[in-house]
Amino acid sequence: MAIELRFFTLVALMSFFLPALSFSNPYIDLWCNKTPYPEPCKHFLSNNPRHFLPKHKADFRKISIELALERALIAQSNTKSLGPKCRNEREKAAWADCLKLYESAIEQLNKTIDPNSKCTDFDAQTWLSTSLTNLDTCRTGFLELGVSDFFLPLMSNDVSKLICNSLALGDNRTNHETSDYYKGGFPTWVSHGDRRLLQAGSVRPNVVVAQDGSGNYRTIKAAIDAAGRRSGSGRFVIHVKRGVYRENLDTKLKNIMLVGDGLKKTIITGSRSVGGGSTTFNSATVAVTGEGFIARGITFRNTAGPQNHQAVALRSGADLSVFYQCSFEGYQDTLYVHSQRQFYKECYIYGTVDFIFGNAAVVLQNCMIYARRPMDKQKNVVTAQGRTDPNQNTGISIHSSRVMASPELVPVLSSFRSFLGRPWKQYSRTVYLQTYLDTLVDPAGWLEWDGNFALDTLYYGEYRNIGPRSGTSRRVRWRGYRVITNPTEAGRFTVGNFIAGRSWLPATAVPFNAGL
């Protein structure tokens, strides 16, 4: 058995590191030349005889995803083996993130080709987009902690390119409002009880958290652990009574709902930061990745302060997640909308640099967005969207909201410039629709990331905004920036279209506007 295992490991490593064998199949070339990265496609198809030659695009796409999954499994195994080679705590921190991120990427790829998942085209693009984002986040962790020189060359592989190929073969429209996604306003998998869960003013919890001992548990973590022991994966409601909870939470459980006593009364706080040795990904006070997560009436806070740079209050990679009447408080990188489909309604977001960032498909509706006082010589930037591939169905849409100066910024407003966003990645996509822009917003509106980087490939749009800084006559003149005048174009980024909100939001009973 040991010899067999060593042989398999040797074969895996050879397939991982050796260059492509020099033989070509015209039929494979025909298909692979339709992708943005034909060479790895040709190599792995030519050297993997178990994959049949496809006749249709859908078959080829499935094979492309299977190839990405195979390579991801090998890369995950290789990443695990690097653990003992970590030379310091920073390398160990970035490596630990990568283990989680590869596991999640593999899970998303599996879901995309699993016949039992009833995967729609929109689902597939979402889950492939998430897989690619996970691998990008893995690399980012090493770079931001300054430990990339040793590990990244060992982790280099073609998984990202194969995922990009799969994305290019799919449907990357941002118009998903179709009756195929729901019946009677709800997905067929939503129970009657779940549909009514938030319609009433009060919710009957499964467990209660109270610091004074009057509930089932004194900590939120203990309540989440209890949810993990439940039978099945139905909705589990945790009522978190008023109080300041100093906890760092990370849950992958599905269908968890946290209900607080109000955003000024129930507060979850932490202080991890990049300055303190964490990666941005792992600095979150609360991190959620389980599908169907809901939070209502809670403040998520990171108190690391501006001097510690990236410090996340909440990170969500939870598909179909909802945050209603919540508050997110921090400075740099407050709200990490990491991946998947997300909706924020009547929330408050406070920060300084890139304080709403990530690569989810996310709509923030009727939210209050407050820029705080940054460090000296810093600029405030509301968004930093992280789309790395033109076929990812991701972006940040801010609709019917308000962008304002916080009370601490108002007295020194003339000393700091504030911008709507800057392009963190090559295909950064952000829109402001029918939103109030106060005097803090710089007339240019948007800020460069690094010289001319991404200015031609980004998509930044403004549609019928109001307020003293909604005028666009002095906005940037980048090729990727546009003043949207056509309501059809603006409508692509509404709740109904951009995140197919009609198909899943009614189940939460959170009020929303599907259109403009």
N, C-alpha and C positions, 0 to 999 in steps of 0.2 A: 504493500500500500504506500509506503514511504517513497519507494522508487517511482511508483506511478504518479504520486503527487509532485515529486521533483521534476518528472518528465513534463507534466502538464505546465508547471511553473516555467520551465525552460522554453517550452513552445510559446506560452503566453508572452514571455519577455522578448523572444525572437520576433514574434508578430508585432510587438509594440515598437521595437527599436529598428528592425531591419528595413531598408528601403524597398520600394515596390519592385516586384518581379517584372521583368521586361517582356510581358506578353499582352496582347491586346485583342479584344473582341469587338468587332464593329457594332454589334447590337448594344453592348454595354456602353460603348463610346457614344452612341446615338442618344441614349437616355442621360448619361452623366453630363454630356455637354449642355444640357438644359439647366444645369444647376450652377450656382455661383462658384462652387469649388469642385470642378470636375475631377481633378487628379486623385484626391483621396477616395472619391466615389468609385473611380475606375479600379484603383488598387484593391480596395477591400471587396468589391464585387468579383473581380477577376480571381482573387485568391480565396474565395469562400464559395465552393461549389454547391453548398446546400441551398443557396438562394437561387430560385428559378428566375428565368428571364421574363420580365413583366410584359404584358400586352397593353396595359392601360396605365394612365398616369396615377390613378389611385393605388394600383398594385405597386408601382414603382415607389410611391411615397411611403407605403408601409414597409417596403424593403429598406428604404433609406433610414427610417426610424429604427428598424431592427439593427441595422449596422451601427447607428449611433449608440443604441443600448448595449450592444456587444462591446464596443470600444469603451463605453463608460464603466462597465463592470471591470474591465481590465485596468482602466485608469484608477478606479476606486481601490482595487487590490494593491496597485503600485503605491498609491497614496498612503494606505495603511502601513505599508512596509517602511515608510519614511519616518514614522513616529520615533523610533529609537535614535534616529540620526539628528533629532532636534538639539541644537547646541545651546539654546537659552529659552527663557520664558516667552519671549516675543515670537520666536519661531514655533514654539509649542502652541501658542494661542492661535496663530494663523492656521497651523496644521489642523487643530481641533475643529475650527470652523469648516475647513475643507472636507473633513469627514462627514459632517452634517450636510453640507451642501451637495456633495456627490450622492449621498443617500437620497436626498430629496429629488435631485435631478433624475436619478434612476427610477424613483417612484413615479414621477411625472411621465417619463418616457413609457413606462409599463402601462400606465393608465391610457395613454394615447392609442395603444394598439390592442388593449384588452377588449375582447368582444363583449364582455359583461358590463363595461363602463358606459355603454350606449353613447359613445363619444360623438358629439356634433363637430362640424367644421370649426365652429367658434371655440369649443372646448379644446380641440386639438391645437389650434394656434395659441391659445392661452397657455396650455401646459408645455408646449414646446418653447414658447417665449420664456416661461418660468425656468425650464431646464437650462436654457442658455444664460439667463440672468444668474442662476446659481453658480455656474462655472466662472462667469465674470467676477462675481463676488468673491469667490475663492482666490482668484489671482489678486484682486484688489487688497485683500487682507495682508498678503505678504508685502505688497508695494507700500502700503501706508505705514507699516511697522518697520520698513527699511530692512527687510530680511529676504529680499527676493533673489539675491545673487546665487544662493546655493540651491534653493528648493525649486524655483520655477523651471529651470532647464530640465530637471528630473521629472517634472509633472507635465511637460509639454506633450500634447497628443492632438489627434484630429477630431475629438468628440465635438467641439464647438463648430467646426466646419461642417460636420455631418448633420448637426442640428440645423445650421443655417440652410443647408440644402433642403432639408425637410420642410422648413418654414417657407422657402421659396416655391415649393410645390403645392402649398396650401392656399386657402382663401384668406387674404389679409385685408379684406374690406373692414371699414369701421361702421358698418350698417347691419345690425343684427336683429332689428325689431321685426320678428316674424312669428306667426302663430304656431310654428313648429316647436317653439321653445316652451310653450305653456298652454294650459287649458283652463279656461275660466279664471284667468288671472294668476294661477298658481302652477308650478311644476307638478307633475303627477306624483312625484315622490314625497311631497310635503304632506304631513299628516294634518288632520283637522285641528288637533290641539296646537300644533306649531303655528298654524295660520292665525290662531286667535291669541297667541302668546303675548303680543305687545299691544293688542287692540284695547285691552282693559288698562285702567290707570295703575293697577297693582298686579304683580305677577306672583303666582304661588311658587316659591323656590323649592328645590330639592334639598338644599342645605343652606344654613345661615352662618356667615362669618361675623364675629363680633369680638373686639379686643377685650371687652369687659367680661367675657365668659357667658354671655346670655344666648349665644348661638351654639351651633354644633361644633364649630372650630374657631380658634383664635387667629389663624393665619389663612390667607388665600391659597397658599401652596398646599396646605393640608386638605382644603376643600377640593382643589383640582386633583390631588392624589386620590381622593375618594371617588371623584368622577371617573377616574381611570379604572376603578374596580367595579364599576357598574356593569350590568349585563346589557349587551347591545350597545348601539351608538346613538340612541335617541337624544333629543334635546335635554340637556342637564343645566338647570338654572341655579346659579349661586348668588345669593343676596349678600352683598358686602355692606355691612352697616357703617355708619359714619365713623371716621377715624383716619389717622395717617398711618399707612401700612408701609413699613420700610422693608420691601421685599424685591428680589429680582425673580421674575417668573418667565418660564419658557415652556409652552405647551403645544403638543402636536395633536391633542385630542379633538375629535370632531364634535360639532354641535354644542359647544360650550357657550353659555350666556352669563356674563357678569352684570349684575344690576346693582348700582350704587344708590346712595340716598341723595344724590345730587353732586354735580361737579365741584361744588365748593365744600362739600361735606365728606365725600369718600375720595381719598387721595392715595395713590400708590406711588412711592418715590424711591429712587436709587441714585447712584452717583458714579457709575462706571463711565470711562471715557478712553479715547485714544491716548490722551495725555497721561492717563493713569495706567497704560499698558494693555488695554483691551483693543480689539479691532472695532471698527465702527459697527459691524454686524453683531458683535457680542456685547456691545456697550448698552444695549437696550434695557431699560427698567422692566419692560414687559415685552415679550416676543410671542407671537401667536402664528401658528402655521396650520392648524387644523381647520378643515373646511367648515363653513357655516358659523364661524365665530361671531358673536354679537356682544357689544358692550353698550350700556346705557347709564348715564348719570355718574360718570367716574372721571377723575383727573389722573392723567399719567404724567409723571414729572421726572426730570433728570436735573439734579442740583450740582453737577460737576462744575458749572460756570463756564464763561467764555474762554478763560485762560487754558482750559483743558481741551479745547478744540472739539472734535466730533464726540457728541454725547447724546445718545438716542433716548427719548422718552418711551416711544412705542415703535416696534417693528412688526409689520404685518406681512406675512406671506400666506395668509389664509384666504383660500378661494371663496368667493361669495360671502365676504365678511362685511359687517355693518357696524358703524360707530355712530351712536345717536346721543346728542346732547352731552358730549364728552369734551374734555379739555386736554391739550397736549402742551406741556411747558418745558422749555429748554432754551438753549442758545444756538450753537451750531448743530445742524442735523437733528432737529427735534423729532420730526415725524418721518419715519422710514417706511414709505409705501413700497416695500421691496418688490413684490411680484403678485401675480394673480389678479382677480377682479374684486374691487373694493368700493365701498360707498360710505361717505361721511356726511351726516346731516345735522345742521344746527350745532356745529362744534366750534371750539375756540382753539386756535393754534398760535403759539408764541415762540419767537426765535429770532435769530440774527442772520447767520450765514447758511444758505442752502437748507432752510429749515423745513421745507417739504420736499423730499427727494426720494428717488428710487425708480423702479421700472415696472410698476403695476399698471393695469388699466383701471384708473381711479377717477371717480367724480366726487368733488366736494361741493355740496349744495347748501346754500343759506348758512355759510360758515363765516365766522369773524376771524380774520387773519391779522395778527398784530406783530409788527416788527419791534424789537426791543433795542435798547442801547448796546451796540457792539463794543469791542475793544477799540482803542484809539487806532486810527488809520485803517480800520476795517470798513467794508461796505456791507450793507444789508442786502441779501438776495433771498427772495421768497422761495423760489423753486430751483431744483437742479435735477432735471429728468434724465434717466439713464438708458435710453433705448440705443442698443448697439447694432441692430440689424433692421433694415428698412421693412422687413416683413413681420416684425413683431407687432402685435395688435395692442401696443401699450402706449401710455401717455398720461399726463395730468390735465384734467379738465376742471376748471374752477368756475362754478355757475351760480349766479344770483347771490354772490357773497360780497364781503367788504374787506378791503385792504387798508389798514389803518396804522397809525403810530401808537405804541403802548404809552401809558402815562410816563414811564421813565425816559422815553425817547423824545417826547413832546418838547421839553425845555431846551434840548440841544439839537433840535431837528436840523438846523442849518449847518451843523458840523458833520453830518453823515449823509451819504447818498444811499438811496434804496432803490432796488430794481425788482422787476417782476420775475426774472429768471436768468439763468445762464446755462449753456450747453455742456453738461457733464460728459455726455457721450456723443458719438458721431451723428446719431439720428434723433437727438433730443426732441420731444414733442410736448408742447404745453399750450393750452388755450385758456383765455379768460372770456367768459360769456356773460353779458348783462351784469357785470360786477362793478361795484363802487370803488373807485381808485382815489384815495385821498392825496393830500398835498405832499406826503412823504415820497411818492413815486417820482423818480428822476424823469425829466421830459423824454430822455432817450428810451426809457422803458425797460430795455434789456441790456445785459452786460456780457462782454466776451469772456470766454473761459481762459483761452490762451491764444492770443493773436487771432489768426483767421480760422482756427480750428472749428469745424462743423458749421460755419456760418452759411454755407451753401446747402448743406444737407439737413439741417434742422427744420422743424416745422413749428413756428411760433405764430399764434394768431390772436387777434382781439376782435370781438364782435359786440357792438352796441353797448360798450361799457359806459358808465356814467361817473360823475364826480369831477373835481377840479383837475385831476391828472389823467382824465380819460381821452383827452385830445391826442391825435396821432400825427400831427403835422411835424413834430420834432423827433419822431421815433427813429430808431436805427434803420438803415437802408440795406440790410442784409438780404441776400437772395432768398433765404429761407423764411423771412418774416413777412407776414401779410396782415393787412386790415381786411377782415372778412366782411363782405357786404351781402353775400348770398346766404339766406337762411337755410338753404339745403346743405351748404358746406358746414355751417355752424351746427346744424342738426346732427351731423356725424358724431359730435362729441357730447351729446346729451345722454342722460341716464338710460333712456330707452334704446338708443343705438350703440353707444360706446361700450357699455357694460351689460347690454341686453337686460336692463333692469326690470322690465315687465315680467321676465321669466322667473325671477327669484325674489325680488324685493317685496312683493305683496305678502309673501310668507312671513316676513318679519313684522309686518304691520307698521313699519316706520314710514311716515308720510314722505312722498317724493313727487317731483314733477318729471314726467317721462320725456317731455319735449322742452322747447325754449319757453 
